[in-house]
Amino acid sequence: MTCRVGPRLFALTTLLIATAAPSTHAAGHDRAADVTKLHVTFQPAAERPTADIGPIDFLSGAEVSVRIAQAPAVAFEYSEAYHRRATIHRVGSIAMIPLFVTQGFLGKEIWDDATSGKRKAHQIVAGAIGGLFAVNTVTGVWNLVEGRKDPNKRGLRITHGLLMLSADALFLATALQAPNTEGTEGSRTNHRALAITSISVATTGYLIMLFGNR
């Protein structure tokens, strides 16, 4: 923002800013991460084009520009084990989408024309998804607990964790609702609805972390 003031008022404003700025050396507390930086630029009116000089400038001959910049993110140190678990978690997340696509395709094939071979393949992929979610749940919750005091993107991590834990519960319900070979139309419909909901919730959680954690 830019305001035009007289020399005396400029000096008073500068003094007030210096006095109001919080100290970064207060006893028992490190305020380095809380300080908002103020950049003040003083430009005499004589150095600006005549067209930019207003009536106040002819009297004051000065312009003050104040730019407010946010302080950098707070540094937080994680353990080596945290980074190993995060790598495993990311690899599992990358494998998740192809498994979802494959399972969706097999589910549609079974819905249209169920065979023992299709059902077997569907069960194998379902087992792979279950194993993947078991690993990602352990690594994800473990890292969430370790990073609970990190203020950087805490809301993003918690939202991602809650969505993926919800997807865990929905996938378990989907497996419990799996119809047998003589399953009724209603049981098949419920199973498919739960599967689609589970995949949707898990994909949303994945995309939130993928694009929000950059």
Secondary structure, 3 states (H helix, E strand, C coil): CEECCCHHHHHHHHHHHHHHCCCCCCCCCCCCCCCCEEEEEEEEHHHCCHHHCCHHHHHHCEEEEEEEECCCCCCCCCCHHHHHHHHHHHHHHHHHHHHHHHHHHHHHHHHHCCCHHHHHHHHHHHHHHHHHHHHHHHHHHHHHHHCCCCCCCHHHHHHHHHHHHHHHHHHHHHHHCCCCCCCCHHHHHHHHHHHHHHHHHHHHHHHHHHHHCC
